[in-house]
Amino acid sequence: MLIDVTAAYAAIMGTVRDFGMEQLPFTAVTGRILREPVLSDRDFPPYDRVMMDGIAIDYESYEKGQTVFGVEDMQAAGMPRKQLSNTANCMEVMTGAIMPELTDTVIQYEHLIATEHEGFKRFTINAGVQKGQHIHRQGSDAAAGQLVIPAGTLLTAAEVGVLASVGKTLVNVSRLPKVAVIATGDELVPVAETPDIHQVRISNSYSLAAALKELGIDAECYHVHDDETAIRQLFESLRTADVWICTGAVSAGKYDYLPLVLEQLGMQQIFHKVQQRPGKPFLFGQFENGPVVFALPGNPVSGFMCCYRYVLPWLRACLQYAAPPVPHAVLGDDIQFAAPLTYFLPVRLHPVAGGQLIALPPPYHGSGDLAALLQADGFLELPPEKSVFEKGSSYPVWKFR
């Protein structure tokens, strides 16, 4: 039964599931969702840390009027903590070092005049000083045991640095799904082969797999001929996958075996055919305790559009990724489309003043015109209740670049 785009999207999102979690080295978690809270294993910073190259003094001496300090020693980053033996002196300190004992204030070199007499170095302070200045206090960023990264966080380079800082070498994150992309058709040949006049190279599955890379998913690509037995055997071998994305063999042609084979294998069909163009033959279903199935039309623009309109939003929801906003774009020309279907029109987007997007369709020869996507940025979603879409009217656009 033909359903509309809104109902199809709702039905798909109604099957959102959790793929579980896995434990990975902290160096391999960028782009994943954190599945456990991460706590600070100690104070951060773990000591009073010098923030400027210069000298450390006991402020009380300065407060009493002293401005010239003899240098006792050097405290560099990574050195064990040293102690000032005479609070009338100072110790040179480097950024990142622990504050020496009996010091509480740092003066940067830019506010000092260096002199030396008989091998003894002195610094004269030539600017105002505030007690405790230029010190990153112990625990000021996070106390030991404090939550630093909550569960549910999308892990970026910033979080990886914090994971390293707290010694979190193994991290529980959302598991990425195992996805099989299956191209069907006798007309398809491998990319490295030279096709005969009646053949084409496999392309749909590779563009879909590339789209999944946006979510960090490495899909496995397969090809099967228009043979009922071969299709069944391939599907049986892929039962452990979480998701099947099929292209072709899903309409009403004599060799479109996919719906029949899926039914025979026990798939629960949720819908077959959507009130849209391109992508009308789209079939969606799921197996009990098995994969979710997106069976997309074989025409390349159809499958590509369905991927960005349905498959990627579903995967983002499963992985708990934030859904990107769906912008609106304003038509730059009048468009006519008489069929009572939602029309996904390939458009090039042109930003103008005020952040507005102007949508202009490139030359487009239907759902088989894969090359048209090279001149487009997304699909403008035009509703089925209209047949004339006026220049200046605004509609949602599903961007793919």
C-alpha angles and dihedrals in degrees: 000000000000112000130185126253095257093052092045092052092047091050091051094048088050089069096055109141141178114251090201127238140283136197117243137173110268089245090064102049103084109131095018128114115248113238099190136045115257117216130196109257091207141357116303113247089026092211140015098286128207111239101188136038108249137077135321118219141174101256092213090069091053091045089058090058104269113141102162117074129183117222117244102176148327127266111195130179111280095024120121112255116281129201130231107234096197120032090208087070132061138221125226110239135192128213111276095024124128113255110259117244116269092025126103108166137056126210116194121232091248089069095048138081113211122213133168131207124182090341094309114120122216135183126208117205112227101177138055117280131209119204112257095012123160095016123126099213122229111263094007092123097040136343122229109279094019120138107253102167119024123215111266095043119139102235116232134167089280093058092046089059091052092047088055092047093055093043095247098156098164120043133191109227138163112283115240113234124254103242128192118197110200123193116196129197144095089229093065124097131179117277093247093056128087106240123224118239091271095048139074133200119256107263111141096072092050094051090048092048089050090053090053089055086072086072094042093256119144106205125196115232124216137177127208131179125239093272122123094215094046091049091050093049092050092049091049089055091052099053092116093061118103096216136025117200109188129186123202135359091074104106129072102282125129091254097040095114099154101095092048095048093046090051092049090051091055103258115161104230111218097180141342119200126017129214093248145099124250104025103034097145092056111144124196131186147131141225121232104254089356144082129319110237127218105183105188129188117266097237105102099229090048094054093042093052093047090051093057096037098045118001101052095044089051093049092048090053092049091051093044092241115155111258111243114237116265105229126210123233131198119233113246093198138027113268128198124201116160103184116101091242135107103259119214103200119194107234141178111228121222117190115218135181115308094030094282120147122220114207120211122174117231120220103296130183102186139279094319092059101100091163090064088071089066088069096042137078101195149332120280109217109223115189122241097234093073133062099184119053111193127220108261096032117126129228138166116271126206104213124208096176 
